[in-house]
Structures are given as structure tokens and as C-alpha cells.
């Protein structure tokens, strides 16, 4: 099936309240443009340099989401255009995003990445650390970022029960955190679910899914 057909199939399955991030990492611009021409406007990349190169070449009504692990020294390269950063895992990183956003007189939306998987390889903070950040005085001083939700990745396993439990845990953290509201903290997004597990994630309360191989085929 073509990229257009794949997008059409996935969009027909997604509830109206679920946002689709098409994960375009490693894919050439020609394929991204196929998705764009089929109406997809939100693209997710996991390397800053690759995202910057694509941003400079492609139409400017695309929303670019950073979905890969982010180093502080790379924030400056995408600060003028990135729409949402999914992978914030420390207060230090938030402060750097705030500093770079300020240079462009804009507010950058961020998700806190919570570690829900049992695998050691997955990045993220604990729910306790996330709560401490959002209620801290130093966080309240950051005027150029806004925490709009949380993100998590389930363990890469065929055990659906485990995956479901991990997604349930993230959703329960979201419900707990929702009571924390300030100018720079307005939680609306639960970003969980990828090509292999997005159906489970949606059933467990996800309203943003990150899908790559089901749209573009296997990664290059």
C-alpha cells in the first residue's frame, strides 16, 4: 500500500480526539511529501539535525515534533520552529529549552517523559521527579515553556498484559498531575502508543500516537 493509503487506513481507525504524529525519522523528503500531500501536517523526528534539514526544505505549515532523546546542546538549532518536544526528562533540559525559546520570543510546548517501561534502555523520569519539577519554584519562573502533557514508552514485548499495565500507569499519572495548573503547566496530552501498540494505548487513554513503520514502511 502507498503512504497515502496507509495514512487513510490509520486515520479511519483513530478516534477523533487522538492526534497522529507521523514518525518520519530516517525517511527521505520525497516520502514525507507524500504524507504531506495526503494531508498529514504533524511529523515526528528523533534527531535534531535531520529535523532542521527537513524543516528548511519543506512547507512551513508542518508541525515538527521532537520525539527522540534530546541533548541540551542541540536545543538551540530547533528552538525557532519546533512545535512540541516529547522527551523532556530533566529540569536542566527544561531550563535550556526556556532559554532558547526566549531568544525567539516564543513559548515551546513540552511533554515530560515518564519512565513506565521495565527496560533499562528507555529514557524518562519517575512520576515523583515529574511532580517535584512541576511544583518547584524554579519551574514556575520559566515563562517560555509550557508543559502540555506527558509521554511514555511501553516495554518492547509481545506480552500485551504488561504493555496495557504500563499504559494504565501513565494514564493514572496524567490524572494525578492534571490538578497541577499554572501559567506554564496545562496538561492535555497523553502521548503513548507506537506502530506496534497504539491500539492498546488508545484503549488505555492515549490522545496522541506516534506511528512510523505503519505509514512509511520499515525504517531505512
N, C-alpha and C positions, 0 to 999 in steps of 0.2 A: 504493500500500500504506500501511497505517496505521503509526504509530510502533511499536506492539506487534508487527506483522508484520515490520517492518524489523529490530527487535531480535532477534526469533526467528530470522530468516534468518542474521544475522551471528553470533549465539551458536552456531548449529548448525555454522558453518564454523570457529569458533575452537578450537584445541587446548585441552585442559583447563588447561594451565599458563599460558595467556595471559589477562591481565586486560583487560577492556574499560572504557575511560573514555569515557562518552558526552559528547561536547563540546556543551554546551548554551548556549554564548555567543550572545547576541542573541535567544534564544528565550524566549517568554513562559512564565510559570509553569504555565499550563494544559497546555502541551506537555511540560514537564518532569514534570508529574504523570502524564501518560500513560505516560511512560517508567518512572516510579516504580511505577505500578500494574502495569506489566508485569514488575516485579521488578528493574529497574536501580537500583543503590544508589550507583554511583560517577559523579559528574558533574564535568565539567571546564569551568572558566570562564577567560577571559583578561583580565577587568577586575575589580579588587578590589571596587569599589563595587557592581557588578552582582551579584557573588557574595555580598556581605554582605546585600544586599536579599533575595536568594532564600533564603539561609540562614535569615534571620529569619522568613520566611513558611512555609517548607517543613518536612516531617518531619525530626526530629533524628537519624534513623539513616542519613542520607545522608553519604557521604564526599565532601568537596569537594576537588577538585584544582585548584591554580592552574597554568594551562598557558601564560599569557601573560607577556610581558616584565614584570618586576616592579621597580618603583622602591622604594628603601629607605624613603621617607616613607609608603608605603602599607601596609607590613607590619603595623603596629600594629592596623589595622582588622580583620584576619582572623586574628590570632595566637591568638585563643581557640578557634578551631574548625577551621582549615584542616588537612586530613589529610595532604596531600603537595604540596610545591612542586616543579614540574618544571624550573623555569627559573633556577636559581641560577648566575650567571655571574661571581661575584667573591667574594673573601674578605670584602670590606666588607659585601656583602649578607648573607653567612652570619652575620657578627657582629651585624648588625641583627636578623636572624631569631632568633638565640640570645637577644639582649637582650629582645625582645618575648615570646618563649616563656617566658622566666624569670618575667616578670610574671604569667603564668598557671600557673606551676609545672608546665609540661609540656614534652615533647620534641617538636619538629616535624621530621618526616621530609622530607628534601630530595633532589632529584636534581641532579647537576651537568650543566649544559647544555654539550655539546661541539659545536663548530662543525665539521660534516662537509660542509656544502653549499658549492658554489663561489659561490653568490650572495652579494653584499655585504650584502643586507638581513637575512640570518639572524644572530641573536644567538648568543652562545656563546663559550666559551674554548677554547684549544688543549688537546690532551691533556697537553702538557708543563706548562701552567699548572695544570691539574686535579691532576696528580700532585704538583706543588710545594705546592699547598694542603693536600692530604690528608696529606702527610708533614711539614707545618710544625708548629713548636711552638705558634704562636698558634692553629692549628686544634685541636690536642689539648686546649686549655684550654676549648673550647666544649662545655659539658655539656648544653645544652638544644636541641641539634640532632643529627640523625643522618643521615649520607649513606647512603641505601639503594640508590643506583644512579646511572645516567647516562641522559641523554636527548639525542636529536639529531634534526634535521630534514633530510631529503634535499633536493637541488635540485628545484625545481618544473619538471620536464621530462618529455617523452614518452620520453626515452632510458632504457629500463629497465636497460641495462647500467651506466650511470652511477649510477642510483639504487641498484642492487644493490651496486656497489663502495663507495658511501658508507655503506650499512648494514653491509657487511662490516667496514669500517674501525671503525665504532662498536663492533661486537661484539668486535673484536680489542682495542680499548682496554679494554673491560669485562674481558676475560680477563686483561689485563695488570694492571689495577687491583685485581682480586679478591684479590691477595696482600697488599694493604694492609688490615690489620684492626686496629681499635682500638674502644674503647667507643662512639665516635661515628661509626664508619665500618664499615658492614656491607653490602657490595654484593650485592644480589639482583636488582635490576630493570634491564632494558634497555628503556627506553621509546622505541620508534621505530615509525613507521607511522601514517598517517592515512587518510582515506577513499579517497584515490587510489592509495595504495601499500602498504596494510597487508598484503596477501597476500605481497608481496615481502619486507617487513620480517620477517614471521613465519618465512618460509623461511630468512632470514639470522640468526635467533636472538632476535627480539624476544619479550619476555614481557609487554609492556604496549602496547596500541594506543589511539590517541586518534581516535575516529570521530565525526564530526558530521553532515555532509550525507547520509551513507548511512542515518542514523537519522531525522533531523529534516527532511530536505529542504534545499534551498539556503538559504544564510544570508540573514536579513532585512536 
